Amino acid sequence: MRTLISTAFISLDGVVEAPGGEPGYRNSGWTFKDIEFLPEAFDIKGREQTEATAMLMGRTSYEAFSPVWPDMADFADYKMMPKYVVSTTLTEDELVTGWGENTILRSLDEVAALKETEGGPIIVHGSAALNQSLSDAGLIDRYHLLVFPLLLGAGKRLFSATDKDTQKLKLVEHEAYANGLQKNVFDVVR
């Protein structure tokens, strides 16, 4: 079974919306505004690229990343990696070329089936709504969280507000940095 890893830049109050400057959100770009950049705090991002063997995203994140990431040196290891997009509306002709194999999955059942295939870890970037659905369905195995010392108030959250049984997490890696960022890696306890 493949490991499904959710990776996120997250504010202390759980917001994940528009960390890199995406338009339409009041606090857009919050990961680099008023926070000193420390390269060591982002080492996990490079590690994710070398450890992951596939990417999973929702339609909105795919539409945001696919025009930009293929040509970015920072994401070179992701270029030819297989991508899976969970969407009920995206069509095959809307998939980009030159960014590895792109496959549309239409349901969480298809995500569960993907996890049963041979291969290494699958990484989930962005995709707030998808993350909530994956978590609620018990499909996420690990979280890589870079927690920013910010309270953003409104915005898309990583975790849903669904009334569900407690989901226990085990902290397997952590570090705090001089700029206030915290790296927290949690395994989901089954």
LUMTIZA-733711 format. One record per residue (C-alpha): residue number from 1; y, x negated, z; residue in one letter. Coordinates in nm, 2 decimals, m for minus. Each point is the difference from the previous one (the first is absolute). Example, Ala and Ser with C-alpha at 12.3 -4.5 7.8 and 13.67 -1.06 7.14 Angstrom:
% LUMTIZA-733711
R   pos       c2       c1       c3   code
R     1    m0.45    m1.23     0.78      a
R     2     0.34    m0.14    m0.07      s
END
This chain:
% LUMTIZA-733711
R   pos       c2       c1       c3   code
R     1     0.00     0.00     0.00      m
R     2     0.35    m0.13    m0.09      r
R     3     0.27    m0.03     0.26      t
R     4     0.31     0.21    m0.06      l
R     5     0.31    m0.17     0.14      i
R     6     0.33     0.18     0.04      s
R     7     0.29    m0.25     0.00      t
R     8     0.36     0.11     0.08      a
R     9     0.34    m0.11     0.10      f
R    10     0.07     0.25     0.28      i
R    11     0.30     0.06     0.23      s
R    12    m0.07     0.03     0.37      l
R    13     0.03     0.38    m0.02      d
R    14    m0.26     0.01    m0.28      g
R    15     0.21     0.03    m0.32      v
R    16    m0.13    m0.17    m0.32      v
R    17     0.24     0.15    m0.25      e
R    18     0.19    m0.23    m0.25      a
R    19    m0.04    m0.33     0.18      p
R    20     0.09    m0.20    m0.32      g
R    21     0.31     0.18    m0.11      g
R    22    m0.14     0.30    m0.19      e
R    23     0.27     0.25    m0.08      p
R    24     0.05     0.34     0.16      g
R    25    m0.05    m0.09     0.37      y
R    26     0.29    m0.05     0.24      r
R    27    m0.15    m0.31     0.16      n
R    28    m0.14    m0.15    m0.32      s
R    29    m0.07    m0.37     0.01      g
R    30    m0.04    m0.01     0.38      w
R    31    m0.24    m0.29    m0.01      t
R    32     0.26    m0.25    m0.10      f
R    33     0.33     0.15     0.13      k
R    34     0.10    m0.14     0.34      d
R    35    m0.34    m0.18     0.04      i
R    36    m0.01    m0.37    m0.02      e
R    37    m0.27    m0.11    m0.26      f
R    38    m0.27    m0.21     0.14      l
R    39    m0.26    m0.10    m0.26      p
R    40    m0.28    m0.04     0.26      e
R    41     0.04     0.37     0.09      a
R    42    m0.11     0.09    m0.35      f
R    43    m0.30    m0.24    m0.03      d
R    44    m0.24     0.30     0.03      i
R    45     0.14     0.14    m0.33      k
R    46    m0.13    m0.31    m0.19      g
R    47    m0.33     0.01     0.19      r
R    48    m0.04     0.37    m0.11      e
R    49     0.03    m0.10    m0.36      q
R    50    m0.27    m0.26     0.02      t
R    51    m0.24     0.21     0.21      e
R    52     0.03     0.34    m0.18      a
R    53    m0.21     0.07    m0.30      t
R    54     0.17     0.33    m0.10      a
R    55     0.31     0.21     0.07      m
R    56     0.02     0.37     0.08      l
R    57     0.32     0.19    m0.01      m
R    58     0.14     0.35    m0.03      g
R    59     0.18     0.11    m0.32      r
R    60     0.35    m0.05     0.14      t
R    61    m0.06    m0.36     0.11      s
R    62    m0.18    m0.07    m0.33      y
R    63     0.30     0.13    m0.20      e
R    64     0.23    m0.22     0.22      a
R    65    m0.21    m0.32    m0.01      f
R    66    m0.15     0.01    m0.35      s
R    67     0.33    m0.07    m0.19      p
R    68     0.09    m0.29     0.23      v
R    69    m0.30    m0.17     0.17      w
R    70    m0.18    m0.12    m0.32      p
R    71     0.27    m0.25    m0.08      d
R    72     0.09    m0.11     0.36      m
R    73    m0.12    m0.35     0.10      a
R    74    m0.03     0.13     0.36      d
R    75    m0.28     0.24    m0.10      f
R    76    m0.17    m0.22    m0.27      a
R    77    m0.34     0.03     0.17      d
R    78     0.01     0.38    m0.03      y
R    79     0.07    m0.01    m0.38      k
R    80    m0.35     0.01    m0.13      m
R    81    m0.16     0.16     0.31      m
R    82    m0.14     0.35    m0.06      p
R    83     0.23     0.28     0.11      k
R    84    m0.10     0.35     0.11      y
R    85     0.26     0.28     0.00      v
R    86    m0.07     0.31     0.20      v
R    87     0.17     0.29    m0.18      s
R    88    m0.07     0.35    m0.12      t
R    89     0.29    m0.01    m0.25      t
R    90     0.01    m0.35    m0.15      l
R    91    m0.14    m0.02    m0.35      t
R    92    m0.18    m0.29    m0.17      e
R    93     0.29    m0.05    m0.25      d
R    94     0.23    m0.06     0.29      e
R    95    m0.19    m0.31     0.12      l
R    96     0.16    m0.33    m0.07      v
R    97    m0.16    m0.28    m0.21      t
R    98     0.00    m0.36     0.09      g
R    99    m0.06     0.06     0.37      w
R   100    m0.38    m0.02     0.02      g
R   101    m0.24     0.29    m0.01      e
R   102     0.17     0.33     0.12      n
R   103    m0.22     0.29     0.10      t
R   104     0.11     0.35     0.12      i
R   105    m0.19     0.15     0.29      l
R   106     0.05     0.37     0.04      r
R   107    m0.12     0.05     0.36      s
R   108    m0.07    m0.15     0.33      l
R   109    m0.37     0.05    m0.08      d
R   110     0.05    m0.25    m0.29      e
R   111     0.16    m0.24     0.24      v
R   112    m0.29     0.03     0.24      a
R   113    m0.24    m0.07    m0.30      a
R   114     0.21    m0.30    m0.10      l
R   115    m0.05    m0.14     0.35      k
R   116    m0.37     0.03    m0.04      e
R   117     0.00    m0.23    m0.30      t
R   118    m0.07    m0.38     0.00      e
R   119     0.30    m0.22     0.04      g
R   120     0.26    m0.14     0.24      g
R   121     0.29     0.16     0.19      p
R   122     0.23     0.26    m0.16      i
R   123     0.36    m0.02     0.10      i
R   124     0.24     0.30     0.02      v
R   125     0.37    m0.07    m0.04      h
R   126     0.28     0.25     0.05      g
R   127    m0.14     0.35    m0.06      s
R   128     0.11     0.18     0.32      a
R   129    m0.16     0.33    m0.08      a
R   130    m0.32    m0.16    m0.12      l
R   131    m0.02    m0.21     0.31      n
R   132     0.03     0.32     0.22      q
R   133    m0.28     0.17    m0.20      s
R   134    m0.22    m0.31     0.01      l
R   135     0.05    m0.04     0.37      s
R   136    m0.06     0.37     0.07      d
R   137    m0.33    m0.02    m0.21      a
R   138    m0.12    m0.31     0.20      g
R   139     0.01    m0.22    m0.31      l
R   140     0.22    m0.29     0.12      i
R   141    m0.18    m0.29     0.16      d
R   142     0.28    m0.23     0.09      r
R   143     0.38     0.00     0.03      y
R   144     0.23    m0.30    m0.07      h
R   145     0.33     0.10     0.15      l
R   146     0.33    m0.20    m0.01      l
R   147     0.20     0.18     0.26      v
R   148     0.38    m0.04    m0.03      f
R   149     0.22     0.03     0.31      p
R   150     0.18     0.30    m0.14      l
R   151     0.02     0.37     0.08      l
R   152     0.07     0.18    m0.33      l
R   153    m0.03     0.36     0.11      g
R   154    m0.07     0.21    m0.30      a
R   155    m0.23    m0.11    m0.28      g
R   156    m0.36     0.00    m0.12      k
R   157    m0.24    m0.10     0.27      r
R   158    m0.32    m0.20    m0.03      l
R   159    m0.20     0.23     0.23      f
R   160    m0.03     0.37    m0.04      s
R   161     0.08     0.26     0.27      a
R   162    m0.33     0.17    m0.05      t
R   163    m0.16     0.13     0.32      d
R   164    m0.33    m0.20     0.00      k
R   165    m0.23    m0.19     0.23      d
R   166     0.11    m0.34     0.14      t
R   167    m0.06    m0.29    m0.24      q
R   168    m0.05    m0.32     0.19      k
R   169     0.12    m0.33    m0.14      l
R   170    m0.09    m0.35     0.10      k
R   171     0.27    m0.27    m0.02      l
R   172    m0.16    m0.30    m0.18      v
R   173     0.31    m0.20    m0.08      e
R   174     0.36     0.00     0.11      h
R   175     0.30    m0.22     0.01      e
R   176     0.37     0.04     0.09      a
R   177     0.27    m0.18    m0.19      y
R   178     0.35    m0.13     0.10      a
R   179     0.17     0.27    m0.21      n
R   180    m0.17     0.28     0.19      g
R   181    m0.27     0.08    m0.26      l
R   182    m0.35     0.05     0.13      q
R   183    m0.32    m0.03    m0.20      k
R   184    m0.28     0.23     0.12      n
R   185    m0.34     0.01    m0.16      v
R   186    m0.22     0.29     0.12      f
R   187    m0.36     0.09    m0.08      d
R   188    m0.08     0.36     0.02      v
R   189    m0.28     0.05     0.26      v
R   190    m0.27     0.23    m0.13      r
END
